[in-house]
Amino acid sequence: MIAVYQAENLLEAQLVKGALESNGVTAFIAGEHFLPMFGHLQVMVGEDQEAHALDVIAEIRAAAPPREAPEESRRDEDEQATIDLDLAPRPA
């Protein structure tokens, strides 16, 4: 078995595993039962299916919207709030 994907959370790992399995790749999630203690999740496949699994994962990444860092998101919201305040009508 070989790790083809490191997930940040269980839902992400399950989504990748499901996508692999729907494309004919047998996969399992390593660390699923130890998540509360260690927090490491890897999607594993057989070595003979590694190339196909990596192709499927590449397709998933290509179709997914880019991730935005939480800090950037907050900063954009703050900038938007500032812009909104600047455009508000001034009392006479």
Gaussian input, Z-matrix of N, CA and C with variables (Angstrom, degrees):
# hf/3-21g

backbone

0 1
 N
 C     1     B1
 C     2     B2     1     A1
 N     3     B3     2     A2     1     D1
 C     4     B4     3     A3     2     D2
 C     5     B5     4     A4     3     D3
 N     6     B6     5     A5     4     D4
 C     7     B7     6     A6     5     D5
 C     8     B8     7     A7     6     D6
 N     9     B9     8     A8     7     D7
 C    10    B10     9     A9     8     D8
 C    11    B11    10    A10     9     D9
 N    12    B12    11    A11    10    D10
 C    13    B13    12    A12    11    D11
 C    14    B14    13    A13    12    D12
 N    15    B15    14    A14    13    D13
 C    16    B16    15    A15    14    D14
 C    17    B17    16    A16    15    D15
 N    18    B18    17    A17    16    D16
 C    19    B19    18    A18    17    D17
 C    20    B20    19    A19    18    D18
 N    21    B21    20    A20    19    D19
 C    22    B22    21    A21    20    D20
 C    23    B23    22    A22    21    D21
 N    24    B24    23    A23    22    D22
 C    25    B25    24    A24    23    D23
 C    26    B26    25    A25    24    D24
 N    27    B27    26    A26    25    D25
 C    28    B28    27    A27    26    D26
 C    29    B29    28    A28    27    D27
 N    30    B30    29    A29    28    D28
 C    31    B31    30    A30    29    D29
 C    32    B32    31    A31    30    D30
 N    33    B33    32    A32    31    D31
 C    34    B34    33    A33    32    D32
 C    35    B35    34    A34    33    D33
 N    36    B36    35    A35    34    D34
 C    37    B37    36    A36    35    D35
 C    38    B38    37    A37    36    D36
 N    39    B39    38    A38    37    D37
 C    40    B40    39    A39    38    D38
 C    41    B41    40    A40    39    D39
 N    42    B42    41    A41    40    D40
 C    43    B43    42    A42    41    D41
 C    44    B44    43    A43    42    D42
 N    45    B45    44    A44    43    D43
 C    46    B46    45    A45    44    D44
 C    47    B47    46    A46    45    D45
 N    48    B48    47    A47    46    D46
 C    49    B49    48    A48    47    D47
 C    50    B50    49    A49    48    D48
 N    51    B51    50    A50    49    D49
 C    52    B52    51    A51    50    D50
 C    53    B53    52    A52    51    D51
 N    54    B54    53    A53    52    D52
 C    55    B55    54    A54    53    D53
 C    56    B56    55    A55    54    D54
 N    57    B57    56    A56    55    D55
 C    58    B58    57    A57    56    D56
 C    59    B59    58    A58    57    D57
 N    60    B60    59    A59    58    D58
 C    61    B61    60    A60    59    D59
 C    62    B62    61    A61    60    D60
 N    63    B63    62    A62    61    D61
 C    64    B64    63    A63    62    D62
 C    65    B65    64    A64    63    D63
 N    66    B66    65    A65    64    D64
 C    67    B67    66    A66    65    D65
 C    68    B68    67    A67    66    D66
 N    69    B69    68    A68    67    D67
 C    70    B70    69    A69    68    D68
 C    71    B71    70    A70    69    D69
 N    72    B72    71    A71    70    D70
 C    73    B73    72    A72    71    D71
 C    74    B74    73    A73    72    D72
 N    75    B75    74    A74    73    D73
 C    76    B76    75    A75    74    D74
 C    77    B77    76    A76    75    D75
 N    78    B78    77    A77    76    D76
 C    79    B79    78    A78    77    D77
 C    80    B80    79    A79    78    D78
 N    81    B81    80    A80    79    D79
 C    82    B82    81    A81    80    D80
 C    83    B83    82    A82    81    D81
 N    84    B84    83    A83    82    D82
 C    85    B85    84    A84    83    D83
 C    86    B86    85    A85    84    D84
 N    87    B87    86    A86    85    D85
 C    88    B88    87    A87    86    D86
 C    89    B89    88    A88    87    D87
 N    90    B90    89    A89    88    D88
 C    91    B91    90    A90    89    D89
 C    92    B92    91    A91    90    D90
 N    93    B93    92    A92    91    D91
 C    94    B94    93    A93    92    D92
 C    95    B95    94    A94    93    D93
 N    96    B96    95    A95    94    D94
 C    97    B97    96    A96    95    D95
 C    98    B98    97    A97    96    D96
 N    99    B99    98    A98    97    D97
 C   100   B100    99    A99    98    D98
 C   101   B101   100   A100    99    D99
 N   102   B102   101   A101   100   D100
 C   103   B103   102   A102   101   D101
 C   104   B104   103   A103   102   D102
 N   105   B105   104   A104   103   D103
 C   106   B106   105   A105   104   D104
 C   107   B107   106   A106   105   D105
 N   108   B108   107   A107   106   D106
 C   109   B109   108   A108   107   D107
 C   110   B110   109   A109   108   D108
 N   111   B111   110   A110   109   D109
 C   112   B112   111   A111   110   D110
 C   113   B113   112   A112   111   D111
 N   114   B114   113   A113   112   D112
 C   115   B115   114   A114   113   D113
 C   116   B116   115   A115   114   D114
 N   117   B117   116   A116   115   D115
 C   118   B118   117   A117   116   D116
 C   119   B119   118   A118   117   D117
 N   120   B120   119   A119   118   D118
 C   121   B121   120   A120   119   D119
 C   122   B122   121   A121   120   D120
 N   123   B123   122   A122   121   D121
 C   124   B124   123   A123   122   D122
 C   125   B125   124   A124   123   D123
 N   126   B126   125   A125   124   D124
 C   127   B127   126   A126   125   D125
 C   128   B128   127   A127   126   D126
 N   129   B129   128   A128   127   D127
 C   130   B130   129   A129   128   D128
 C   131   B131   130   A130   129   D129
 N   132   B132   131   A131   130   D130
 C   133   B133   132   A132   131   D131
 C   134   B134   133   A133   132   D132
 N   135   B135   134   A134   133   D133
 C   136   B136   135   A135   134   D134
 C   137   B137   136   A136   135   D135
 N   138   B138   137   A137   136   D136
 C   139   B139   138   A138   137   D137
 C   140   B140   139   A139   138   D138
 N   141   B141   140   A140   139   D139
 C   142   B142   141   A141   140   D140
 C   143   B143   142   A142   141   D141
 N   144   B144   143   A143   142   D142
 C   145   B145   144   A144   143   D143
 C   146   B146   145   A145   144   D144
 N   147   B147   146   A146   145   D145
 C   148   B148   147   A147   146   D146
 C   149   B149   148   A148   147   D147
 N   150   B150   149   A149   148   D148
 C   151   B151   150   A150   149   D149
 C   152   B152   151   A151   150   D150
 N   153   B153   152   A152   151   D151
 C   154   B154   153   A153   152   D152
 C   155   B155   154   A154   153   D153
 N   156   B156   155   A155   154   D154
 C   157   B157   156   A156   155   D155
 C   158   B158   157   A157   156   D156
 N   159   B159   158   A158   157   D157
 C   160   B160   159   A159   158   D158
 C   161   B161   160   A160   159   D159
 N   162   B162   161   A161   160   D160
 C   163   B163   162   A162   161   D161
 C   164   B164   163   A163   162   D162
 N   165   B165   164   A164   163   D163
 C   166   B166   165   A165   164   D164
 C   167   B167   166   A166   165   D165
 N   168   B168   167   A167   166   D166
 C   169   B169   168   A168   167   D167
 C   170   B170   169   A169   168   D168
 N   171   B171   170   A170   169   D169
 C   172   B172   171   A171   170   D170
 C   173   B173   172   A172   171   D171
 N   174   B174   173   A173   172   D172
 C   175   B175   174   A174   173   D173
 C   176   B176   175   A175   174   D174
 N   177   B177   176   A176   175   D175
 C   178   B178   177   A177   176   D176
 C   179   B179   178   A178   177   D177
 N   180   B180   179   A179   178   D178
 C   181   B181   180   A180   179   D179
 C   182   B182   181   A181   180   D180
 N   183   B183   182   A182   181   D181
 C   184   B184   183   A183   182   D182
 C   185   B185   184   A184   183   D183
 N   186   B186   185   A185   184   D184
 C   187   B187   186   A186   185   D185
 C   188   B188   187   A187   186   D186
 N   189   B189   188   A188   187   D187
 C   190   B190   189   A189   188   D188
 C   191   B191   190   A190   189   D189
 N   192   B192   191   A191   190   D190
 C   193   B193   192   A192   191   D191
 C   194   B194   193   A193   192   D192
 N   195   B195   194   A194   193   D193
 C   196   B196   195   A195   194   D194
 C   197   B197   196   A196   195   D195
 N   198   B198   197   A197   196   D196
 C   199   B199   198   A198   197   D197
 C   200   B200   199   A199   198   D198
 N   201   B201   200   A200   199   D199
 C   202   B202   201   A201   200   D200
 C   203   B203   202   A202   201   D201
 N   204   B204   203   A203   202   D202
 C   205   B205   204   A204   203   D203
 C   206   B206   205   A205   204   D204
 N   207   B207   206   A206   205   D205
 C   208   B208   207   A207   206   D206
 C   209   B209   208   A208   207   D207
 N   210   B210   209   A209   208   D208
 C   211   B211   210   A210   209   D209
 C   212   B212   211   A211   210   D210
 N   213   B213   212   A212   211   D211
 C   214   B214   213   A213   212   D212
 C   215   B215   214   A214   213   D213
 N   216   B216   215   A215   214   D214
 C   217   B217   216   A216   215   D215
 C   218   B218   217   A217   216   D216
 N   219   B219   218   A218   217   D217
 C   220   B220   219   A219   218   D218
 C   221   B221   220   A220   219   D219
 N   222   B222   221   A221   220   D220
 C   223   B223   222   A222   221   D221
 C   224   B224   223   A223   222   D222
 N   225   B225   224   A224   223   D223
 C   226   B226   225   A225   224   D224
 C   227   B227   226   A226   225   D225
 N   228   B228   227   A227   226   D226
 C   229   B229   228   A228   227   D227
 C   230   B230   229   A229   228   D228
 N   231   B231   230   A230   229   D229
 C   232   B232   231   A231   230   D230
 C   233   B233   232   A232   231   D231
 N   234   B234   233   A233   232   D232
 C   235   B235   234   A234   233   D233
 C   236   B236   235   A235   234   D234
 N   237   B237   236   A236   235   D235
 C   238   B238   237   A237   236   D236
 C   239   B239   238   A238   237   D237
 N   240   B240   239   A239   238   D238
 C   241   B241   240   A240   239   D239
 C   242   B242   241   A241   240   D240
 N   243   B243   242   A242   241   D241
 C   244   B244   243   A243   242   D242
 C   245   B245   244   A244   243   D243
 N   246   B246   245   A245   244   D244
 C   247   B247   246   A246   245   D245
 C   248   B248   247   A247   246   D246
 N   249   B249   248   A248   247   D247
 C   250   B250   249   A249   248   D248
 C   251   B251   250   A250   249   D249
 N   252   B252   251   A251   250   D250
 C   253   B253   252   A252   251   D251
 C   254   B254   253   A253   252   D252
 N   255   B255   254   A254   253   D253
 C   256   B256   255   A255   254   D254
 C   257   B257   256   A256   255   D255
 N   258   B258   257   A257   256   D256
 C   259   B259   258   A258   257   D257
 C   260   B260   259   A259   258   D258
 N   261   B261   260   A260   259   D259
 C   262   B262   261   A261   260   D260
 C   263   B263   262   A262   261   D261
 N   264   B264   263   A263   262   D262
 C   265   B265   264   A264   263   D263
 C   266   B266   265   A265   264   D264
 N   267   B267   266   A266   265   D265
 C   268   B268   267   A267   266   D266
 C   269   B269   268   A268   267   D267
 N   270   B270   269   A269   268   D268
 C   271   B271   270   A270   269   D269
 C   272   B272   271   A271   270   D270
 N   273   B273   272   A272   271   D271
 C   274   B274   273   A273   272   D272
 C   275   B275   274   A274   273   D273

   B1=1.4545
   B2=1.5293
   B3=1.3332
   B4=1.4536
   B5=1.5340
   B6=1.3365
   B7=1.4654
   B8=1.5280
   B9=1.3387
   B10=1.4605
   B11=1.5226
   B12=1.3597
   B13=1.4588
   B14=1.5190
   B15=1.3187
   B16=1.4647
   B17=1.5192
   B18=1.3277
   B19=1.4593
   B20=1.5140
   B21=1.3357
   B22=1.4620
   B23=1.5188
   B24=1.3519
   B25=1.4573
   B26=1.5250
   B27=1.3246
   B28=1.4536
   B29=1.5265
   B30=1.3059
   B31=1.4648
   B32=1.5227
   B33=1.3206
   B34=1.4648
   B35=1.5237
   B36=1.3254
   B37=1.4691
   B38=1.5273
   B39=1.3225
   B40=1.4574
   B41=1.5251
   B42=1.3302
   B43=1.4639
   B44=1.5293
   B45=1.3179
   B46=1.4656
   B47=1.5228
   B48=1.3116
   B49=1.4708
   B50=1.5296
   B51=1.3248
   B52=1.4574
   B53=1.5144
   B54=1.3255
   B55=1.4657
   B56=1.5205
   B57=1.3212
   B58=1.4627
   B59=1.5201
   B60=1.3259
   B61=1.4645
   B62=1.5243
   B63=1.3345
   B64=1.4665
   B65=1.5247
   B66=1.3371
   B67=1.4607
   B68=1.5288
   B69=1.3222
   B70=1.4580
   B71=1.5107
   B72=1.3310
   B73=1.4665
   B74=1.5294
   B75=1.3104
   B76=1.4569
   B77=1.5205
   B78=1.3451
   B79=1.4660
   B80=1.5165
   B81=1.3297
   B82=1.4580
   B83=1.5184
   B84=1.3210
   B85=1.4614
   B86=1.5231
   B87=1.3147
   B88=1.4630
   B89=1.5191
   B90=1.3135
   B91=1.4548
   B92=1.5111
   B93=1.3295
   B94=1.4616
   B95=1.5272
   B96=1.3087
   B97=1.4620
   B98=1.5253
   B99=1.3327
   B100=1.4628
   B101=1.5200
   B102=1.3257
   B103=1.4652
   B104=1.5252
   B105=1.3253
   B106=1.4661
   B107=1.5284
   B108=1.3322
   B109=1.4649
   B110=1.5211
   B111=1.3283
   B112=1.4567
   B113=1.5240
   B114=1.3224
   B115=1.4505
   B116=1.5153
   B117=1.3284
   B118=1.4564
   B119=1.5249
   B120=1.3217
   B121=1.4542
   B122=1.5191
   B123=1.3069
   B124=1.4531
   B125=1.5188
   B126=1.3301
   B127=1.4545
   B128=1.5225
   B129=1.3206
   B130=1.4621
   B131=1.5262
   B132=1.3364
   B133=1.4617
   B134=1.5264
   B135=1.3109
   B136=1.4600
   B137=1.5165
   B138=1.3147
   B139=1.4674
   B140=1.5223
   B141=1.3291
   B142=1.4603
   B143=1.5293
   B144=1.3348
   B145=1.4592
   B146=1.5322
   B147=1.3188
   B148=1.4607
   B149=1.5272
   B150=1.3226
   B151=1.4714
   B152=1.5266
   B153=1.3188
   B154=1.4689
   B155=1.5281
   B156=1.3263
   B157=1.4681
   B158=1.5226
   B159=1.3111
   B160=1.4664
   B161=1.5255
   B162=1.3310
   B163=1.4683
   B164=1.5251
   B165=1.3291
   B166=1.4614
   B167=1.5356
   B168=1.3201
   B169=1.4712
   B170=1.5266
   B171=1.3193
   B172=1.4636
   B173=1.5268
   B174=1.3262
   B175=1.4682
   B176=1.5263
   B177=1.3222
   B178=1.4721
   B179=1.5275
   B180=1.3215
   B181=1.4673
   B182=1.5233
   B183=1.3331
   B184=1.4620
   B185=1.5281
   B186=1.3178
   B187=1.4626
   B188=1.5268
   B189=1.3237
   B190=1.4692
   B191=1.5235
   B192=1.3463
   B193=1.4589
   B194=1.5236
   B195=1.3243
   B196=1.4688
   B197=1.5265
   B198=1.3085
   B199=1.4684
   B200=1.5117
   B201=1.3141
   B202=1.4559
   B203=1.5185
   B204=1.3087
   B205=1.4601
   B206=1.5192
   B207=1.3290
   B208=1.4628
   B209=1.5247
   B210=1.3249
   B211=1.4600
   B212=1.5227
   B213=1.3363
   B214=1.4521
   B215=1.5218
   B216=1.3199
   B217=1.4562
   B218=1.5229
   B219=1.3266
   B220=1.4580
   B221=1.5207
   B222=1.3335
   B223=1.4568
   B224=1.5270
   B225=1.3353
   B226=1.4592
   B227=1.5186
   B228=1.3301
   B229=1.4589
   B230=1.5263
   B231=1.3407
   B232=1.4592
   B233=1.5275
   B234=1.3485
   B235=1.4543
   B236=1.5192
   B237=1.3281
   B238=1.4575
   B239=1.5235
   B240=1.3322
   B241=1.4639
   B242=1.5199
   B243=1.3300
   B244=1.4615
   B245=1.5229
   B246=1.3212
   B247=1.4620
   B248=1.5256
   B249=1.3345
   B250=1.4556
   B251=1.5185
   B252=1.3214
   B253=1.4626
   B254=1.5127
   B255=1.3314
   B256=1.4629
   B257=1.5198
   B258=1.3253
   B259=1.4492
   B260=1.5154
   B261=1.3197
   B262=1.4531
   B263=1.5292
   B264=1.3616
   B265=1.4752
   B266=1.5234
   B267=1.2756
   B268=1.4523
   B269=1.5317
   B270=1.3268
   B271=1.4692
   B272=1.5289
   B273=1.3440
   B274=1.4731
   B275=1.5107
   A1=108.63
   A2=113.90
   A3=119.68
   A4=109.18
   A5=115.58
   A6=120.87
   A7=108.76
   A8=115.41
   A9=119.77
   A10=112.04
   A11=116.79
   A12=119.61
   A13=109.92
   A14=116.43
   A15=122.54
   A16=106.92
   A17=116.86
   A18=121.67
   A19=111.17
   A20=115.09
   A21=121.16
   A22=112.31
   A23=116.51
   A24=119.97
   A25=109.30
   A26=115.78
   A27=121.09
   A28=111.93
   A29=117.87
   A30=120.49
   A31=110.96
   A32=116.46
   A33=120.31
   A34=110.90
   A35=116.58
   A36=120.88
   A37=110.72
   A38=117.06
   A39=120.50
   A40=111.80
   A41=117.11
   A42=120.25
   A43=111.35
   A44=116.47
   A45=120.24
   A46=109.74
   A47=116.62
   A48=120.69
   A49=110.43
   A50=116.66
   A51=120.75
   A52=112.44
   A53=116.90
   A54=120.76
   A55=110.76
   A56=116.50
   A57=119.83
   A58=110.62
   A59=116.17
   A60=119.93
   A61=111.74
   A62=117.28
   A63=119.20
   A64=111.84
   A65=116.40
   A66=121.80
   A67=112.09
   A68=115.97
   A69=120.47
   A70=116.22
   A71=118.01
   A72=121.51
   A73=108.55
   A74=116.73
   A75=120.95
   A76=108.04
   A77=116.21
   A78=120.25
   A79=110.16
   A80=115.63
   A81=120.88
   A82=109.00
   A83=114.36
   A84=120.60
   A85=108.80
   A86=116.14
   A87=121.11
   A88=108.27
   A89=115.74
   A90=120.78
   A91=113.58
   A92=117.18
   A93=121.81
   A94=111.83
   A95=117.34
   A96=120.98
   A97=113.19
   A98=116.89
   A99=121.03
   A100=112.10
   A101=116.90
   A102=121.96
   A103=113.64
   A104=119.63
   A105=117.88
   A106=113.73
   A107=117.03
   A108=119.81
   A109=112.95
   A110=117.61
   A111=119.58
   A112=114.30
   A113=118.10
   A114=121.87
   A115=116.44
   A116=119.00
   A117=121.72
   A118=109.51
   A119=116.97
   A120=121.75
   A121=109.44
   A122=115.41
   A123=119.89
   A124=108.33
   A125=115.30
   A126=120.21
   A127=106.37
   A128=114.94
   A129=121.82
   A130=110.11
   A131=115.65
   A132=122.08
   A133=108.48
   A134=115.78
   A135=120.27
   A136=110.18
   A137=116.33
   A138=120.55
   A139=111.88
   A140=117.58
   A141=120.95
   A142=112.59
   A143=118.11
   A144=122.29
   A145=112.58
   A146=116.80
   A147=120.97
   A148=112.89
   A149=118.01
   A150=120.73
   A151=110.80
   A152=116.78
   A153=120.26
   A154=110.30
   A155=116.73
   A156=120.95
   A157=110.86
   A158=117.57
   A159=121.36
   A160=111.07
   A161=117.20
   A162=120.31
   A163=110.88
   A164=116.82
   A165=121.43
   A166=110.02
   A167=116.68
   A168=120.73
   A169=110.69
   A170=117.70
   A171=120.85
   A172=110.62
   A173=117.17
   A174=120.85
   A175=110.67
   A176=116.61
   A177=120.68
   A178=109.62
   A179=116.48
   A180=120.37
   A181=111.69
   A182=117.17
   A183=120.69
   A184=111.22
   A185=116.86
   A186=121.09
   A187=112.89
   A188=117.19
   A189=121.29
   A190=110.60
   A191=116.70
   A192=118.56
   A193=109.88
   A194=118.17
   A195=120.00
   A196=110.23
   A197=114.65
   A198=120.33
   A199=109.44
   A200=115.11
   A201=120.59
   A202=107.79
   A203=116.10
   A204=120.01
   A205=109.11
   A206=118.16
   A207=120.76
   A208=113.44
   A209=117.30
   A210=120.70
   A211=111.03
   A212=116.76
   A213=120.72
   A214=110.32
   A215=115.96
   A216=120.64
   A217=110.42
   A218=116.61
   A219=120.48
   A220=111.14
   A221=116.98
   A222=121.09
   A223=109.62
   A224=117.48
   A225=120.62
   A226=111.01
   A227=117.27
   A228=120.93
   A229=110.47
   A230=116.77
   A231=120.73
   A232=110.78
   A233=116.44
   A234=119.99
   A235=110.19
   A236=116.89
   A237=120.33
   A238=110.01
   A239=117.42
   A240=120.73
   A241=110.44
   A242=116.75
   A243=120.66
   A244=110.21
   A245=115.98
   A246=119.97
   A247=109.68
   A248=117.29
   A249=121.13
   A250=110.89
   A251=116.07
   A252=118.96
   A253=111.41
   A254=117.02
   A255=121.34
   A256=111.61
   A257=118.02
   A258=121.89
   A259=113.28
   A260=116.69
   A261=119.85
   A262=110.02
   A263=116.51
   A264=118.32
   A265=111.37
   A266=116.45
   A267=122.20
   A268=109.12
   A269=117.14
   A270=118.70
   A271=110.37
   A272=116.24
   A273=120.90
   A274=111.63
   D1=147.87
   D2=-178.79
   D3=-139.46
   D4=141.57
   D5=179.07
   D6=-77.80
   D7=129.04
   D8=178.14
   D9=-115.82
   D10=-8.56
   D11=-178.10
   D12=-157.00
   D13=134.35
   D14=174.78
   D15=-107.80
   D16=117.68
   D17=-176.30
   D18=-97.70
   D19=150.61
   D20=177.79
   D21=-82.73
   D22=-22.74
   D23=-179.54
   D24=-154.51
   D25=170.88
   D26=-175.26
   D27=-65.69
   D28=-39.63
   D29=179.87
   D30=-60.96
   D31=-45.47
   D32=178.65
   D33=-60.66
   D34=-43.32
   D35=179.10
   D36=-62.49
   D37=-41.91
   D38=-179.93
   D39=-67.15
   D40=-37.05
   D41=177.52
   D42=-64.48
   D43=-43.53
   D44=179.15
   D45=-66.18
   D46=-44.33
   D47=178.36
   D48=-58.73
   D49=-44.59
   D50=178.97
   D51=-62.45
   D52=-41.71
   D53=178.58
   D54=-64.22
   D55=-41.23
   D56=178.02
   D57=-63.17
   D58=-47.92
   D59=-177.84
   D60=-64.16
   D61=-34.86
   D62=178.34
   D63=-71.72
   D64=-12.83
   D65=175.60
   D66=-105.91
   D67=19.10
   D68=173.77
   D69=84.25
   D70=12.40
   D71=-179.44
   D72=-103.80
   D73=124.07
   D74=175.59
   D75=-77.04
   D76=125.96
   D77=-175.49
   D78=-140.16
   D79=156.58
   D80=170.76
   D81=-143.84
   D82=163.28
   D83=-177.68
   D84=-103.37
   D85=115.00
   D86=177.15
   D87=-83.73
   D88=132.63
   D89=178.28
   D90=94.71
   D91=-0.26
   D92=-176.66
   D93=-58.83
   D94=-38.41
   D95=-176.66
   D96=-86.49
   D97=-10.80
   D98=-179.87
   D99=-108.63
   D100=8.51
   D101=-175.69
   D102=-49.73
   D103=-46.74
   D104=-179.02
   D105=-61.16
   D106=-28.45
   D107=-177.34
   D108=-89.47
   D109=-39.39
   D110=-171.71
   D111=-117.39
   D112=-32.61
   D113=177.20
   D114=73.83
   D115=11.63
   D116=179.15
   D117=-101.30
   D118=126.56
   D119=178.89
   D120=-127.25
   D121=126.60
   D122=176.92
   D123=-127.61
   D124=137.08
   D125=173.56
   D126=-89.79
   D127=124.16
   D128=-174.24
   D129=-112.98
   D130=146.65
   D131=175.37
   D132=-138.44
   D133=166.03
   D134=174.55
   D135=-68.22
   D136=148.16
   D137=-177.74
   D138=-58.27
   D139=-32.56
   D140=179.88
   D141=-71.71
   D142=-13.23
   D143=-179.86
   D144=-109.76
   D145=4.15
   D146=-175.67
   D147=-57.74
   D148=-48.87
   D149=-176.25
   D150=-61.32
   D151=-44.94
   D152=179.68
   D153=-64.98
   D154=-41.44
   D155=179.04
   D156=-61.06
   D157=-44.09
   D158=179.72
   D159=-64.90
   D160=-34.88
   D161=175.97
   D162=-64.69
   D163=-43.57
   D164=179.04
   D165=-62.64
   D166=-44.86
   D167=179.42
   D168=-63.44
   D169=-38.68
   D170=177.48
   D171=-62.92
   D172=-38.79
   D173=177.49
   D174=-65.12
   D175=-40.12
   D176=178.64
   D177=-62.42
   D178=-47.29
   D179=-179.21
   D180=-63.03
   D181=-38.02
   D182=-179.27
   D183=-67.26
   D184=-31.93
   D185=-177.90
   D186=-85.18
   D187=-19.18
   D188=-176.17
   D189=-79.88
   D190=143.96
   D191=174.67
   D192=-67.54
   D193=151.72
   D194=-179.90
   D195=-63.68
   D196=144.11
   D197=177.85
   D198=-79.23
   D199=143.61
   D200=177.29
   D201=-109.97
   D202=133.70
   D203=178.77
   D204=-64.29
   D205=140.59
   D206=-179.33
   D207=-55.13
   D208=-39.28
   D209=-179.74
   D210=-63.14
   D211=-43.09
   D212=179.39
   D213=-62.24
   D214=-40.56
   D215=-179.61
   D216=-61.72
   D217=-46.41
   D218=179.15
   D219=-63.46
   D220=-41.17
   D221=-179.26
   D222=-63.86
   D223=-41.72
   D224=178.07
   D225=-61.90
   D226=-41.21
   D227=178.64
   D228=-63.86
   D229=-41.66
   D230=178.55
   D231=-64.02
   D232=-42.31
   D233=178.89
   D234=-64.49
   D235=-40.17
   D236=179.21
   D237=-64.25
   D238=-41.19
   D239=178.22
   D240=-61.97
   D241=-39.91
   D242=178.52
   D243=-64.70
   D244=-43.12
   D245=178.74
   D246=-62.08
   D247=-44.86
   D248=179.65
   D249=-59.36
   D250=-41.12
   D251=179.53
   D252=-66.33
   D253=-38.64
   D254=-179.64
   D255=-65.45
   D256=-29.70
   D257=-178.05
   D258=-89.87
   D259=-5.70
   D260=-179.62
   D261=-66.89
   D262=142.25
   D263=179.28
   D264=-61.74
   D265=141.20
   D266=179.89
   D267=-87.80
   D268=139.77
   D269=176.87
   D270=-64.34
   D271=144.76
   D272=-177.68
   D273=-78.98

